[in-house]
């Protein structure tokens, strides 16, 4: 039985090689090219430099209701790539509304206070003017229907544009205003 042991080991070894597929070269098949259909996109990157000058960064029609204390449109310029505006930066604002709205540009300190301030109609300041004291807007226009306005920034800050229709139907204030829909086309350009 001893002479059969080496033969059995050899046959076992050859059987293992066949089972593994390691007995010869792999069969050759024609080469094929596989095309990947995976779309690649770059991850979003926060802008570290101000966006290009001369760019329209807000251009939309908004629908608001007059007569509600908390109904106004606030645009944070940082949401459009302008985290800060710097001295001598110029912004152009174009408004076209079907009922009068107040247009304000305020900084971060006043933006926090804005929801608690109820402006008063004050003709002593200026004819046909709303007074938003204690806020000190860097720019304000009252009762705007159609107007193109240009602002030059004096101090570096984060700024907000407010479109306020709360008083468009009554100068007595929001609590006596009727609730009417106000349509406003807003266009803002950094010049």
C-alpha positions as CSV (number, residue, x, y, z in Angstrom):
1,X,0.0,0.0,0.0
2,X,3.0,2.2,0.4
3,X,3.7,2.6,-3.3
4,X,0.1,3.9,-3.9
5,X,0.4,6.8,-1.3
6,X,2.6,9.0,-3.6
7,X,0.3,8.3,-6.6
8,X,-2.8,9.2,-4.5
9,X,-1.1,12.4,-3.3
10,X,-0.2,13.4,-6.9
11,X,-3.7,12.7,-8.1
12,X,-5.1,14.7,-5.2
13,X,-2.8,17.6,-6.0
14,X,-3.8,17.6,-9.7
15,X,-7.5,17.4,-8.6
16,X,-7.1,20.5,-6.5
17,X,-5.4,22.4,-9.4
18,X,-8.3,21.6,-11.7
19,X,-10.8,22.7,-9.0
20,X,-9.0,26.0,-8.7
21,X,-8.7,26.5,-12.4
22,X,-4.9,27.0,-12.2
23,X,-4.0,24.4,-14.8
24,X,-3.3,26.6,-17.8
25,X,-3.7,30.0,-19.4
26,X,-7.2,31.5,-19.2
27,X,-9.2,31.4,-22.4
28,X,-8.8,34.6,-24.4
29,X,-12.0,36.6,-25.2
30,X,-12.2,39.7,-27.4
31,X,-11.5,42.9,-25.5
32,X,-14.5,45.0,-24.7
33,X,-14.7,48.5,-23.4
34,X,-17.2,49.4,-20.7
35,X,-18.4,53.0,-20.5
36,X,-19.2,54.4,-17.1
37,X,-22.5,56.3,-16.9
38,X,-21.9,57.7,-13.5
39,X,-22.3,61.5,-13.5
40,X,-19.7,63.3,-11.5
41,X,-20.4,66.7,-9.9
42,X,-18.2,68.8,-7.8
43,X,-19.4,69.4,-4.2
44,X,-20.8,72.9,-3.5
45,X,-18.2,75.4,-2.4
46,X,-18.9,78.5,-0.4
47,X,-17.8,81.6,-2.1
48,X,-14.8,83.1,-0.4
49,X,-14.6,86.2,-2.6
50,X,-17.4,88.5,-3.5
51,X,-19.4,87.7,-6.6
52,X,-18.6,89.5,-9.9
53,X,-19.6,93.1,-10.3
54,X,-22.4,94.1,-12.6
55,X,-24.4,91.0,-11.7
56,X,-28.1,90.8,-11.2
57,X,-28.5,88.7,-8.1
58,X,-32.2,89.1,-7.2
59,X,-34.8,89.2,-10.0
60,X,-38.2,87.9,-9.0
61,X,-41.9,88.7,-8.5
62,X,-43.2,88.4,-4.9
63,X,-46.7,88.3,-3.7
64,X,-47.3,89.7,-0.2
65,X,-50.3,90.7,2.0
66,X,-50.7,94.2,3.4
67,X,-52.2,94.7,6.8
68,X,-50.3,92.0,8.7
69,X,-47.5,93.1,11.1
70,X,-45.2,90.2,10.2
71,X,-45.7,90.2,6.5
72,X,-42.7,91.6,4.6
73,X,-40.0,90.2,2.4
74,X,-36.4,90.2,3.7
75,X,-33.5,89.4,1.4
76,X,-30.1,88.6,3.0
77,X,-27.4,89.7,0.5
78,X,-25.2,87.0,2.0
79,X,-27.5,84.4,0.6
80,X,-26.6,85.7,-2.9
81,X,-22.8,85.6,-2.4
82,X,-22.3,89.0,-0.7
83,X,-21.6,88.1,2.9
84,X,-20.2,91.7,3.2
85,X,-20.6,94.8,1.3
86,X,-17.6,97.2,1.4
87,X,-17.3,100.9,1.3
88,X,-17.8,102.3,-2.2
89,X,-19.8,99.1,-3.3
90,X,-22.8,100.2,-5.3
91,X,-26.2,98.4,-5.4
92,X,-29.0,99.2,-7.8
93,X,-32.6,98.3,-6.7
94,X,-35.5,98.4,-9.1
95,X,-39.0,98.1,-7.8
96,X,-42.3,97.8,-9.6
97,X,-45.4,97.3,-7.4
98,X,-49.1,97.4,-7.9
99,X,-49.6,99.0,-4.4
100,X,-47.1,101.2,-2.5
101,X,-44.4,99.5,-0.5
102,X,-41.6,100.7,1.7
103,X,-38.0,99.8,0.6
104,X,-35.2,99.6,3.2
105,X,-31.6,98.5,3.3
106,X,-30.5,97.8,6.8
107,X,-27.4,96.2,8.4
108,X,-27.2,93.2,10.7
109,X,-27.7,95.2,13.9
110,X,-31.0,96.6,12.7
111,X,-32.1,93.3,11.1
112,X,-32.4,91.8,14.5
113,X,-34.6,94.6,15.8
114,X,-36.8,95.0,12.6
115,X,-39.6,92.6,13.5
116,X,-40.4,94.5,16.8
117,X,-40.5,98.0,15.2
118,X,-43.7,99.5,14.0
119,X,-43.0,102.5,11.8
120,X,-45.0,105.7,12.1
121,X,-46.2,107.8,9.2
122,X,-44.3,111.1,9.6
123,X,-44.5,114.0,7.3
124,X,-42.2,116.1,9.4
125,X,-39.2,114.0,8.3
126,X,-40.0,114.2,4.7
127,X,-43.2,114.4,2.6
128,X,-44.9,111.0,2.4
129,X,-42.3,109.2,4.6
130,X,-42.5,106.3,7.1
131,X,-40.2,106.6,10.2
132,X,-38.7,103.3,11.3
133,X,-37.0,104.7,14.5
134,X,-35.1,103.4,16.4
135,X,-33.7,101.7,13.2
136,X,-31.3,103.7,11.1
137,X,-31.6,102.2,7.6
138,X,-28.7,103.0,5.3
139,X,-31.4,103.6,2.7
140,X,-35.1,104.0,2.8
141,X,-37.9,105.0,0.4
142,X,-41.6,105.1,1.3
143,X,-44.6,104.4,-0.8
144,X,-42.7,103.1,-3.8
145,X,-44.7,102.0,-6.8
146,X,-42.1,102.2,-9.6
147,X,-38.6,103.3,-8.9
148,X,-35.0,102.7,-9.7
149,X,-32.7,103.4,-6.8
150,X,-28.9,103.3,-6.4
151,X,-27.1,103.0,-3.0
152,X,-23.4,103.4,-2.3
153,X,-22.2,101.6,0.8
154,X,-20.3,103.6,3.4
155,X,-19.4,100.9,6.0
156,X,-18.5,97.2,5.7
157,X,-21.3,95.1,7.0
158,X,-23.8,92.4,6.2
159,X,-26.9,94.0,4.6
160,X,-30.5,93.1,4.1
161,X,-33.1,94.5,1.7
162,X,-36.6,94.8,3.1
163,X,-39.8,95.1,1.0
164,X,-42.5,96.2,3.4
165,X,-46.1,96.2,2.2
166,X,-47.7,96.2,5.6
167,X,-49.0,99.8,5.4
168,X,-49.8,100.0,1.7
169,X,-53.6,100.3,2.2
170,X,-53.7,102.6,5.2
171,X,-51.4,105.2,6.7
172,X,-52.8,104.6,10.2
173,X,-50.7,101.5,10.5
174,X,-50.9,97.8,10.0
175,X,-53.6,97.2,12.6
176,X,-56.1,99.3,10.5
177,X,-54.9,98.3,7.1
178,X,-57.0,96.0,5.0
179,X,-55.6,92.7,3.9
180,X,-54.8,93.1,0.2
181,X,-52.5,91.2,-2.1
182,X,-49.5,93.2,-3.2
183,X,-47.5,92.1,-6.2
184,X,-43.9,93.4,-6.4
185,X,-41.2,92.9,-9.0
186,X,-37.8,93.2,-7.4
187,X,-34.5,93.4,-9.2
188,X,-31.2,94.0,-7.4
189,X,-27.8,94.4,-9.2
190,X,-24.3,94.9,-7.8
191,X,-22.7,97.5,-10.0
